[in-house]
Amino acid sequence: MCCCGKPTINGELGFRWNDPNAAPSVYPVNPPDLQERDTLLYDEPGRCGGIDSHCHHFRVVSNGGALYLLVRHGGGDERHRFGWIKTALPAALAALDSDQRYWFLCAAYHAINNAATDARHSEHSRWTHAVAEGRVKHRKLPKRGVTKVWIEPSTIAATA
């Protein structure tokens, strides 16, 4: 549990963990790595302020006309396409101060993560039901070296 006492950004003195009486320390800055041709637009280290988010470090980069949200957290690094450089998003991010931008990126990251989780669960459920109902079909295509797999639509019995 974060016991910083006041909002603290990683790299600043004031971080305390689990003991409000402990001497303040510095939570290290640990940004996600950039890839070749990434242009760093924003670098927002973890912080607290009502919510403990010291473990998340966000970066926004442009690469090939697209914006990417880079995240480093306790589970590793993630990279998500965040939009296109030729949209209102870069100007909207520029209008925010560092704290506002950090919390916006945090909310966006969690929305992306929750949407991906929901999509996986939905698709898993769809395939599970199709297997249970015997609607999964497949056909080997030896000339292509692949097997085509699909779900047949479920039939609805009409009643008169």
C-alpha positions as CSV (number, residue, x, y, z in Angstrom):
1,M,0.0,0.0,0.0
2,C,1.3,3.4,-1.0
3,C,1.9,5.7,2.0
4,C,3.6,8.6,0.3
5,G,1.6,11.2,2.1
6,K,1.4,13.5,-0.9
7,P,1.3,12.8,-4.7
8,T,4.7,11.5,-5.7
9,I,6.1,10.8,-9.2
10,N,8.6,8.0,-9.7
11,G,12.2,9.4,-9.4
12,E,11.2,11.9,-6.7
13,L,11.9,11.6,-3.0
14,G,8.8,10.9,-1.0
15,F,7.9,7.3,-1.9
16,R,6.8,5.2,1.1
17,W,5.5,1.6,1.0
18,N,3.3,0.1,3.7
19,D,4.7,2.3,6.5
20,P,3.8,5.9,6.8
21,N,6.5,6.4,9.4
22,A,9.3,5.0,7.3
23,A,12.0,7.3,5.8
24,P,11.0,8.5,2.4
25,S,12.8,6.9,-0.6
26,V,12.8,7.2,-4.3
27,Y,10.8,4.8,-6.5
28,P,13.0,4.1,-9.5
29,V,12.1,5.3,-13.0
30,N,11.9,2.3,-15.3
31,P,10.5,3.3,-18.7
32,P,9.5,0.8,-21.5
33,D,12.1,0.4,-24.2
34,L,11.8,2.2,-27.5
35,Q,11.9,0.4,-30.8
36,E,13.8,1.5,-33.9
37,R,12.2,4.5,-35.6
38,D,10.1,5.3,-32.5
39,T,9.9,9.1,-31.8
40,L,9.2,9.7,-28.2
41,L,6.3,12.2,-27.7
42,Y,5.5,11.8,-24.0
43,D,7.2,10.0,-21.1
44,E,5.0,9.7,-18.0
45,P,6.6,7.7,-15.1
46,G,4.5,6.1,-12.5
47,R,3.0,8.1,-9.6
48,C,0.4,8.2,-6.9
49,G,-2.3,10.6,-6.0
50,G,-5.4,9.0,-4.6
51,I,-4.5,5.8,-6.4
52,D,-1.2,4.0,-6.2
53,S,0.1,3.7,-9.8
54,H,3.9,3.6,-9.2
55,C,4.3,0.4,-11.0
56,H,3.0,1.7,-14.4
57,H,5.2,3.8,-16.7
58,F,3.6,5.1,-19.9
59,R,5.2,6.4,-23.1
60,V,3.5,7.7,-26.2
61,V,5.5,7.4,-29.4
62,S,5.0,7.9,-33.0
63,N,6.2,5.4,-35.6
64,G,5.2,5.2,-39.3
65,G,2.3,7.7,-38.9
66,A,0.8,5.8,-36.0
67,L,0.8,6.5,-32.3
68,Y,1.6,3.8,-29.8
69,L,1.0,3.5,-26.1
70,L,4.0,1.8,-24.5
71,V,3.5,0.5,-20.9
72,R,5.9,-1.1,-18.5
73,H,4.4,-2.7,-15.3
74,G,5.1,-5.6,-13.0
75,G,4.0,-8.0,-15.7
76,G,6.4,-6.7,-18.3
77,D,6.1,-4.4,-21.4
78,E,3.1,-3.9,-23.7
79,R,2.8,-1.9,-26.9
80,H,-0.7,-0.9,-28.2
81,R,-1.5,1.0,-31.3
82,F,-3.2,4.2,-29.9
83,G,-4.3,6.0,-33.1
84,W,-2.9,8.0,-36.0
85,I,-0.6,11.0,-35.7
86,K,-2.9,12.9,-38.1
87,T,-5.9,13.1,-35.7
88,A,-6.8,15.4,-32.8
89,L,-5.2,13.0,-30.3
90,P,-1.7,14.6,-30.3
91,A,-3.2,18.0,-29.7
92,A,-5.5,16.7,-27.0
93,L,-2.5,15.1,-25.2
94,A,-0.4,18.3,-25.6
95,A,-3.2,20.3,-23.9
96,L,-3.0,18.2,-20.7
97,D,-0.4,18.7,-18.0
98,S,1.7,15.8,-16.9
99,D,-0.6,14.5,-14.2
100,Q,-3.7,14.8,-16.4
101,R,-1.9,13.1,-19.2
102,Y,-0.6,10.2,-16.9
103,W,-4.1,9.5,-15.5
104,F,-5.7,9.7,-19.0
105,L,-3.1,7.2,-20.4
106,C,-3.7,5.0,-17.3
107,A,-7.4,5.0,-18.0
108,A,-6.9,4.4,-21.7
109,Y,-4.5,1.5,-21.0
110,H,-7.0,-0.2,-18.6
111,A,-9.8,0.3,-21.2
112,I,-7.7,-1.3,-23.9
113,N,-6.8,-4.1,-21.5
114,N,-10.4,-4.7,-20.4
115,A,-11.6,-4.7,-24.0
116,A,-9.0,-7.3,-25.0
117,T,-10.0,-9.5,-22.0
118,D,-13.7,-9.2,-22.8
119,A,-13.0,-10.1,-26.4
120,R,-11.0,-13.2,-25.4
121,H,-13.7,-14.4,-23.1
122,S,-16.4,-13.8,-25.6
123,E,-14.6,-15.7,-28.4
124,H,-13.7,-18.5,-26.0
125,S,-17.3,-18.8,-25.0
126,R,-18.4,-18.8,-28.7
127,W,-16.0,-21.6,-29.6
128,T,-16.8,-23.6,-26.4
129,H,-20.5,-23.6,-27.2
130,A,-19.8,-24.4,-30.9
131,V,-17.7,-27.4,-29.9
132,A,-20.3,-28.6,-27.4
133,E,-23.0,-28.4,-30.1
134,G,-20.9,-30.1,-32.7
135,R,-20.8,-27.0,-35.0
136,V,-17.0,-26.8,-35.5
137,K,-16.0,-28.0,-38.9
138,H,-12.7,-28.3,-40.6
139,R,-11.3,-29.1,-44.0
140,K,-7.7,-30.0,-44.9
141,L,-6.3,-28.1,-47.8
142,P,-3.1,-30.1,-48.6
143,K,-2.1,-28.1,-51.6
144,R,-1.9,-25.0,-49.4
145,G,-0.5,-26.9,-46.4
146,V,-3.3,-25.6,-44.1
147,T,-6.5,-26.7,-42.5
148,K,-9.5,-24.4,-42.7
149,V,-11.6,-24.4,-39.4
150,W,-14.9,-22.6,-39.0
151,I,-18.1,-22.6,-36.9
152,E,-21.3,-23.5,-38.7
153,P,-24.2,-21.3,-37.8
154,S,-26.6,-22.7,-35.2
155,T,-30.0,-23.8,-36.6
156,I,-33.2,-22.5,-35.1
157,A,-36.1,-24.8,-35.2
158,A,-39.3,-23.1,-36.4
159,T,-42.5,-23.9,-34.7
160,A,-45.8,-23.6,-36.5
